[in-house]
Amino acid sequence: MTLKVINGGLHTTIQDHGRIGLSQLGFASSGMLDIDSYLIANWLVGNHGEEAALEMIGIGGEFLFTEPTQFSLTGADCSPTLNKKPIDLYKNYQVKAGDKLQCGSLRDGMITVMAIYGGFRVDKVMDSASTHTKIQIGGFQGRTLQPGDQIPYSPTDEHHFLHRSLKKEKVYPQRKMIRVTRGPQSSLFTEDTIQQFTKNNYTLSSKFDRMGYRFEGEGLYQRINNDMISEGTVLGGIQVPSDGQPIVLLNDRQTAGGYPVIAVVTSVDLPSLVQQKSGSTVHFQWVSLEEAQQALKEKKERMNHLKEGIKNSEQWQEPLKEEKIGKLIRAFEGSSLKQFYYTDDKTRLKLVKGDNNSDYNR
Amino acid sequence: MPIGDQAIGVYFQEEISPQVNHQVHQLGKWIKQQQIEGITEVIPAYRTLTVAYNPFVLSYSELVKEIEDGSQQLERREEKIQKILEIPVCYDEEYGLDLKDLVRHTGFSIEEVIARHTSKPYYIYMLGFLPGFPYLGGMDASIAMPRLANPRTQIEAGSVGIAGAQTGVYTMNSPGGWRIIGKTPVTLFDANREEPIPYLAGEWIQFRAISKKTFVEIKEEVSRGAYKWKRKEIIHDT
């Protein structure tokens, strides 16, 4: 009842929503960097969305299933294969004992998420399965996955498999224009520097981890004042140390920081930001708090819609069975409809009343 | 002041002092007591309180109003309870790796350094850097010493150190540049304990010098799960 790790990849950890409410003790939340891909991956395998999943950064891993289950991959394309045959992201797959999933280097982003039916069964630490490797807690022994690790999961009933899939383009937009709101210390910078921050491009350096992403570009040096007393940090806060290069603070950040925060990445654009590859370039754009929250609200509505869509896709993607067709014909005959069409990937059905010409093909 | 689209920063007077920090903790405590739905984090620091919220449950303006109400209430509450946790520390050279250097630097004897370091309780301004790492205030300035020029790659959990005029204790193994003067046998951070960290910011820590023998005894009690924290509360009338 475990997923055997043959190769852990570059930096693969178990994550979920994270540890909430412990910042006052000095714990950052941890949790999935790309929360959108995390939710969608879970929905695709029929989970509610809170189940522990794998987060693979940079290079994916290689895994052996020891019990039947279903899984899905979302986020960056890791050129996955199942038993050496290429498979798609944003789609759920049924597997049996002995099946092997292989992932390679991530091509169009930084993070691939792998969800499994029912989630990975690891002990929660302070109400979360999330791994925080720096303080060595949570997930699988508080660390990244290594060859030989066996991650528990619950086997699925094979008879209940339903196909679910999504078009990646719809849900993986990867914005290059990252919306930000003014940071609490933005007034310590000169107006010129504030302008410069959104005029220039910033490139993600090779210095990135789950604590923060360091960007490089025109230095943000000009300050009215340098003095600042350490204060609490927030997810997406953009710190500017004395070298003028911005650092976006992420899920495993320290809970207090003493560098001025020029801006804060909007929650709606965080998934796009964390999916940048090292060497790729972004543009920051100032928005107001109202705009940021409105955009977040719209996104939440889109995501809810998507969740419903995934749920509904269950019936339509499943090939129609003889008895279901019989039911449809009887329902049609008992109705006042003159004609009835039904099509999906696997079935085309046309029913016309009165001429005994009902037919269907599959 | 908004800090991103899911947090608010409350800023008090711009200084590091127990008086200002006390206001931060009072407001933090008040907000927690209200159990306002939609608040996800309350993070006290030296002079700021960062309050994270879920904007789908609680709006920015609603939260601002709650905080304003709270601030007004606080002006009327004056009772001060000083909660002090005793932390036993063995100031032996085996653990106090930089004790000799500190003696040289200050010109005091080892006994004098220990006496000054344990002379009074220290105020916990905030926790951070490591889980439960206390930023302590109030150390005797005569035993201050700059950080190491080359930080150590590994400092053991429980190590007590000095960095400039600050003192603190490492709650887990970590690289660091503090001058290490002793070590506590108690486990300050344990993620699987009901109370992962035995103190909160706004409370006090009192270091007490123990012998190597006592260090071993307490260590053994800790491993059996039999160690009892020594706590004290002092109520100050104002």
Interface residues (C-beta under 8 A of the other chain):
Chain A: I20 G21 S23 Q24 L25 G26 F27 V125 M126 I135 Q136 I137 G138 T181 G183 P184 I229 S230 E231 G232 T233 V234 L235 G236 G237 Q254 T255 A256 V261 V264 V265 T266 S267 V268 L289 A292 Q293 L296 K297 K300
Chain B: M1 P2 I3 G4 D5 Q6 A7 G9 Y11 E14 E15 I16 G28 T40 E41 V42 I43 P44 A45 Y46 R47 T48 L49 T50 A52 P55 F56 Y60 M126 L127 G128 F129 L130 P131 G132 F133 Y135 T171 M172 A191 N192 P196 I197 L200 A201
